[in-house]
Amino acid sequence: MFKMRNKKKQEYSFSIISATIGKTNRLEKLCKALKEQEYKKFELIICDQNKENFNKKLKYDYKNIKITFIKSKKGLSIARNKGIMRAKGNYLLFLDDDISLKKNFFKMLNQLFNINKAHILCYKVQDNKKKPLLNYPKKSCFLRSPYQIFNSISSVSYAISNKRKIFFNEKLGLGSRNIYQSGEETDYILRAVKKFNYKIFFTNKLFVEHFKKEISIINEIKKSFFYGCGWGYVVKKNNLGLNFMLINILKIFLNIFYNLLTLKFNKGIISISTFFGRIFGLIF
């Protein structure tokens, strides 16, 4: 009696696209984490939006990492699209310059893509105090609805197949010339699912650390408005329906009252700003 041979595990390659508009030391954290990775089949594509070329020296400081340095106009989505055009990996990741990874991150990512038949694999994001960014599912599972996509995926928390070239909407994202300063990753994934029937798997076995930057309450209010505008635009553009829109608007509305009743005035004001941003994005 013959034994069936186990299917050989595939070694996938990964393209990390990092759009940056800061000095070299902002990218040092990511580069140091990549240098320590056990699994080496990846490339780093730095999409630099600065006028100066001070980030270019990272190619020589980290010679054990395959680094491609390209210049880009300002705009997160514009820069990422330039990176996608140059990417050669089987899967794409869009990691910010202040991300930190465990040394087995890509080893585990490769294993998970071998196990799960998914085009997109998403994972947790937490800050340096291990606080999660979003309310993630308690168990690993496939994500099937827009609710799950909005609630479980952020810009730095997924790897997506590079078999088909999908590009970001340049009206969306930080640095765009429009008021829609967020939502680029959600729009990107929703289009991939709708057009190519991409399957999304969430794993609770993997995470990245994204260090939260402290900003003033005024900037937080501005940010919440512009992020709300991006949300509204994405919901309208992708025809997610009246129920989806009303339920999520109602959640923000209830959040405003809860924060004000519990005397959390700063959070209440931020929620109000988000509310008006979402309405503005849906209308204009």
C-alpha positions in Angstrom: 0.0 0.0 0.0 1.5 3.3 -1.1 1.4 6.3 1.2 0.3 9.6 -0.2 3.1 12.2 -0.2 2.4 15.4 1.6 2.0 18.4 -0.7 5.2 20.4 -0.7 4.9 23.6 1.2 5.3 26.6 -1.2 7.6 29.4 -0.3 5.8 32.6 -1.3 7.5 35.9 -1.8 6.3 39.2 -0.2 6.6 42.8 -1.4 6.4 45.3 1.5 5.4 48.7 0.2 6.1 51.5 2.6 5.0 55.0 1.7 6.9 57.5 3.8 7.1 61.2 4.2 9.5 61.5 7.1 13.2 61.4 8.0 15.3 58.2 7.9 14.9 57.4 11.6 11.1 56.9 11.1 11.9 54.0 8.8 14.6 52.5 11.1 12.1 50.7 13.2 10.6 48.8 10.2 14.0 48.1 8.7 15.4 46.7 12.0 12.4 44.4 12.3 12.8 43.2 8.7 16.6 42.6 9.2 15.7 40.1 12.0 13.2 38.1 10.1 13.7 34.3 10.0 12.0 34.0 6.6 13.9 36.0 3.9 11.8 35.9 0.8 10.7 39.5 0.8 11.5 42.9 -0.7 11.0 46.4 0.8 9.8 49.1 -1.6 10.3 52.6 -0.1 8.0 55.1 -1.8 9.5 58.4 -0.7 7.4 61.5 -0.9 10.1 63.9 0.4 11.9 66.3 -1.9 15.2 65.2 -0.3 16.8 61.7 -0.8 17.8 61.1 2.8 15.9 57.8 3.0 17.9 56.4 0.1 20.9 55.6 2.4 18.9 52.8 3.9 19.8 50.7 0.9 23.4 50.8 2.1 22.7 50.6 5.8 20.6 47.4 5.4 22.4 45.5 2.7 20.9 42.1 3.8 17.4 43.4 2.8 16.4 43.8 -0.8 15.4 47.5 -0.9 14.0 49.4 -3.9 13.9 53.2 -3.4 11.5 55.2 -5.6 10.4 58.8 -5.5 6.7 59.8 -5.5 4.5 62.8 -5.5 2.7 63.5 -2.2 -0.3 61.3 -1.4 -0.5 57.9 0.3 -2.5 56.2 -2.5 -0.3 57.8 -5.2 2.9 56.5 -3.5 1.4 53.0 -2.9 0.4 52.7 -6.5 3.9 53.4 -7.6 5.1 50.6 -5.3 2.5 48.2 -6.7 3.8 48.8 -10.2 7.3 47.8 -9.1 6.3 44.9 -6.8 7.4 41.4 -7.8 6.2 39.4 -4.8 3.4 36.9 -4.7 1.7 39.0 -2.0 1.7 42.7 -1.1 1.8 44.3 2.3 1.4 48.0 3.0 3.4 48.7 6.2 3.9 52.1 7.6 7.3 53.3 8.6 6.6 53.0 12.4 5.6 49.3 12.3 7.4 46.6 14.3 7.2 42.9 13.6 8.1 39.7 15.5 11.0 37.9 13.9 8.8 35.0 12.8 6.2 37.2 11.2 6.9 36.3 7.5 7.6 32.7 8.4 4.1 32.4 9.9 2.5 34.4 7.1 3.9 32.0 4.6 2.6 29.0 6.6 -0.8 30.6 6.9 -1.1 31.2 3.1 -0.1 27.5 2.6 -2.9 26.4 5.0 -5.7 28.7 4.1 -7.1 29.1 0.6 -7.4 32.9 0.7 -6.4 35.7 -1.5 -6.2 38.2 1.4 -4.9 37.3 4.9 -5.5 39.8 7.6 -4.3 40.0 11.2 -4.3 42.1 14.4 -2.7 45.5 15.0 -1.9 46.5 18.5 0.0 49.3 20.1 3.1 49.0 22.3 0.8 48.5 25.3 -0.8 45.5 23.5 -4.1 47.3 23.1 -5.8 46.2 19.9 -6.6 48.8 17.2 -10.0 47.3 16.3 -12.6 44.9 17.7 -11.2 41.8 16.0 -13.0 38.4 15.8 -12.2 36.1 18.8 -11.4 33.2 16.5 -9.7 32.8 13.1 -12.4 32.9 10.4 -13.2 33.9 6.8 -14.6 37.5 6.5 -17.6 37.7 4.2 -19.6 40.9 4.9 -18.8 44.6 4.5 -19.4 44.9 8.3 -16.5 42.5 9.0 -14.2 44.2 6.4 -14.8 47.6 8.0 -14.4 46.3 11.6 -11.5 44.0 11.1 -9.1 45.4 8.5 -6.9 48.5 8.6 -4.2 49.8 6.2 -1.3 47.9 7.8 -3.1 44.7 8.7 -3.3 42.5 5.6 -1.4 40.8 2.8 -3.1 40.6 -0.6 -2.4 38.5 -3.7 -0.4 40.3 -6.4 -1.7 38.0 -9.1 -3.9 40.7 -10.4 -2.8 44.3 -10.3 -5.3 46.3 -8.2 -4.6 50.0 -7.6 -5.7 52.4 -4.9 -8.2 55.2 -5.6 -6.0 58.3 -5.5 -8.9 60.4 -4.3 -8.6 58.6 -1.0 -6.0 58.5 1.7 -3.7 60.9 3.6 -2.1 63.6 1.5 -4.8 63.4 -1.3 -6.1 66.7 -2.6 -9.6 65.8 -1.5 -11.3 65.8 1.9 -11.3 62.0 1.9 -8.3 61.3 4.1 -9.1 57.7 4.9 -10.9 54.6 3.5 -8.3 53.8 0.8 -7.7 50.3 2.1 -11.4 49.5 2.6 -12.2 50.6 -0.9 -9.2 48.7 -2.3 -10.4 45.4 -0.6 -14.1 45.9 -1.4 -13.2 46.2 -5.1 -10.9 43.1 -5.0 -13.8 41.1 -3.5 -16.4 42.4 -5.8 -14.4 42.3 -9.1 -12.3 39.2 -8.5 -14.2 37.3 -5.8 -11.2 37.4 -3.5 -11.6 35.4 -0.3 -10.4 37.0 3.0 -9.2 35.1 6.0 -8.6 36.6 9.4 -6.1 35.0 11.7 -5.8 35.6 15.5 -2.3 34.0 15.5 -0.5 37.0 13.9 -0.1 40.7 14.8 2.0 43.7 14.1 2.8 46.6 16.5 1.8 50.1 15.4 2.9 52.7 17.8 0.2 55.3 18.4 1.3 58.9 18.0 0.0 61.5 20.5 -1.7 64.4 18.8 -3.6 67.4 20.2 -7.3 67.4 20.6 -7.7 70.0 17.8 -5.9 67.8 15.4 -7.8 64.7 16.6 -11.1 66.5 15.8 -9.9 67.5 12.4 -8.6 64.0 11.7 -11.9 62.4 12.8 -13.9 64.7 10.4 -11.7 64.0 7.4 -11.6 60.2 8.2 -15.4 60.4 8.4 -15.5 61.9 5.0 -13.5 59.0 3.6 -15.8 56.5 5.2 -18.9 58.2 3.6 -17.3 58.3 0.2 -16.3 54.6 0.3 -19.8 53.5 1.5 -21.5 55.6 -1.3 -19.1 54.6 -4.0 -19.3 50.9 -3.3 -23.1 50.9 -3.0 -23.2 49.3 0.4 -26.9 50.0 0.9 -29.2 52.1 3.1 -29.2 49.6 6.0 -25.4 49.6 6.2 -25.3 53.4 6.2 -28.1 53.9 8.7 -26.8 51.3 11.2 -23.3 52.8 11.2 -24.5 56.4 11.4 -26.8 55.4 14.3 -23.8 53.8 16.1 -21.9 57.1 16.0 -25.0 59.0 17.1 -25.4 56.7 20.1 -21.7 57.0 20.9 -22.0 60.8 21.0 -24.8 60.6 23.6 -22.9 58.0 25.7 -19.7 60.1 25.8 -21.6 63.2 26.7 -23.7 61.5 29.4 -20.6 60.0 31.0 -18.8 63.4 30.9 -16.2 62.2 28.3 -16.4 65.5 26.5 -13.3 65.2 24.4 -14.5 61.8 23.1 -17.9 63.2 22.6 -16.6 66.1 20.4 -14.5 63.7 18.4 -17.6 61.5 17.8 -19.6 64.6 16.7 -16.8 65.4 14.2 -16.8 61.8 12.9 -20.6 62.0 12.5 -20.6 65.2 10.5 -17.6 63.9 8.4 -19.6 60.7 7.5 -22.7 62.7 6.5 -20.5 65.1 4.5 -18.8 62.2 2.7 -22.1 60.5 1.9 -23.6 63.7 0.4 -20.6 65.2 -1.5 
